[in-house]
């Protein structure tokens, strides 16, 4: 009499389920790592742009450097002599 081993198909099915589970967990970890890495790249890029923007435009975001225009009172320029006579 020959007996059949009926546990081999069940063992193979469980093995396939475990392999698929590990692949899914690995994929989730890979996607999460990519999201964190992407966020870090965006943060570093924003900080670098902030430094470049500060170097180009100065620390005041409302100040635009135009050397030909000169300074006004709003920029902290000096008063003219004629202004004091008009107020008095």
Residue, then its C-alpha position, 0 to 999 in steps of 0.5 A: x500500500x502506498x500512502x500519499x503525503x497530504x501535508x506537502x501542498x499545505x506546506x507549500x501554500x503556507x510558504x507562498x503566503x509567508x513569502x508574499x507577506x515578507x514582500x508586502x512588508x518590504x514594499x511598505x518599508x521601501x515606500x515609507x523610507x522613500x517618503x521620509x527621504x523625499x521630505x528630507x530632500x524638500x526640507x534641505x532644499x527649502x533651507x538652501x533656497x532660504x540662504x540663497x534668497x537671503x544672500x541675494x535680497x538681504x535679510x529684509x524680504x521687502x528690500x530690493x537692492x537697486x543701487x541706482x535708485x538710492x535710499x529713501x526715508x523708508x529705507x533709513x536714508x538721511x534727511x535733506x536740509x529743505x525738509x526741516x524748513x517746510x515743517x517749521 
